Amino acid sequence: MNTVPVDYYVLLSAVLFTIGAMGVLIRRNPLIIFMSIELMLNAANLVFVAYASVFKSFSGQIFVFFVIAVAAAEVAVGLALIVQIFKAKKNINIDELNSLKG
């Protein structure tokens, strides 16, 4: 049975990370920026799992578990901040939000 080479996983991860980085740099909507950050984290997770399977080690999967847990906490805090900023300013455009003062 043929297996997929690890180079393909690394290439896919690089493409996903690039798309995520472009989303962070180009887009102005905070929700899109958070989704792009999640895409970048998942691209890194893909590399960790791919190399863990090559080296027959579980350390990559363990690290991915912690990255997913931290990403979930980051999203929860980030969405709470976005909701509070929207309540105060009635706008969530990144260009127009230059301070967090009330």
C-alpha positions as CSV (number, residue, x, y, z in Angstrom):
1,M,0.0,0.0,0.0
2,N,1.4,3.4,-1.0
3,T,1.7,6.1,1.6
4,V,1.7,9.8,1.1
5,P,5.2,11.3,1.5
6,V,5.7,13.8,4.3
7,D,6.7,16.5,1.8
8,Y,3.1,16.7,0.6
9,Y,1.9,17.4,4.1
10,V,4.6,20.1,4.6
11,L,3.7,21.7,1.3
12,L,0.0,21.7,2.2
13,S,0.8,23.2,5.6
14,A,2.9,25.9,4.0
15,V,0.0,26.8,1.6
16,L,-2.4,26.9,4.5
17,F,-0.1,29.0,6.6
18,T,0.5,31.4,3.8
19,I,-3.3,31.8,3.2
20,G,-3.7,32.5,7.0
21,A,-0.9,35.0,7.0
22,M,-2.4,36.8,4.1
23,G,-5.7,36.9,5.9
24,V,-4.2,38.5,8.9
25,L,-2.3,41.1,6.9
26,I,-4.9,42.0,4.3
27,R,-8.3,41.7,6.0
28,R,-9.7,44.3,8.4
29,N,-12.5,42.4,10.1
30,P,-11.4,40.9,13.5
31,L,-13.5,37.8,13.0
32,I,-11.7,37.0,9.7
33,I,-8.4,37.8,11.4
34,F,-9.2,35.3,14.2
35,M,-10.1,32.6,11.6
36,S,-6.8,33.3,9.8
37,I,-4.9,32.9,13.0
38,E,-6.7,29.6,13.6
39,L,-5.8,28.5,10.0
40,M,-2.1,29.3,10.7
41,L,-2.2,27.3,14.0
42,N,-3.8,24.3,12.2
43,A,-1.1,24.5,9.5
44,A,1.5,24.2,12.2
45,N,-0.4,21.3,13.8
46,L,-0.4,19.5,10.5
47,V,3.4,19.6,10.3
48,F,3.7,18.4,13.9
49,V,1.4,15.4,13.2
50,A,3.2,14.7,9.9
51,Y,6.6,14.6,11.5
52,A,5.4,12.7,14.5
53,S,4.1,10.0,12.2
54,V,7.5,9.9,10.3
55,F,9.5,9.6,13.6
56,K,6.9,7.2,15.1
57,S,6.6,9.4,18.2
58,F,3.6,10.7,20.1
59,S,5.2,14.0,21.1
60,G,3.8,15.7,18.0
61,Q,0.3,14.7,18.8
62,I,0.7,15.8,22.5
63,F,2.0,19.2,21.4
64,V,-1.0,19.5,19.0
65,F,-3.4,18.8,21.8
66,F,-1.9,21.7,23.8
67,V,-1.9,24.0,20.8
68,I,-5.6,23.3,20.2
69,A,-6.4,23.9,23.9
70,V,-4.6,27.3,23.9
71,A,-6.2,28.2,20.6
72,A,-9.7,27.5,22.0
73,A,-8.9,29.8,25.0
74,E,-7.6,32.5,22.6
75,V,-10.7,32.4,20.5
76,A,-13.0,32.6,23.6
77,V,-11.1,35.6,25.0
78,G,-10.8,37.3,21.5
79,L,-14.5,36.9,20.8
80,A,-15.4,38.3,24.2
81,L,-13.1,41.3,23.5
82,I,-14.8,41.8,20.1
83,V,-18.2,41.7,21.6
84,Q,-17.3,44.3,24.3
85,I,-15.6,46.6,21.7
86,F,-18.7,46.4,19.5
87,K,-21.0,47.2,22.4
88,A,-18.9,50.3,23.3
89,K,-17.9,51.6,19.8
90,K,-20.7,50.2,17.6
91,N,-17.9,49.4,15.1
92,I,-15.4,46.6,14.8
93,N,-13.3,47.9,11.9
94,I,-9.6,47.4,12.8
95,D,-8.5,50.6,11.1
96,E,-10.9,52.8,13.1
97,L,-10.0,51.2,16.5
98,N,-6.8,52.9,17.5
99,S,-7.3,52.8,21.3
100,L,-9.2,50.7,23.8
101,K,-10.1,53.8,25.9
102,G,-13.9,54.1,26.6
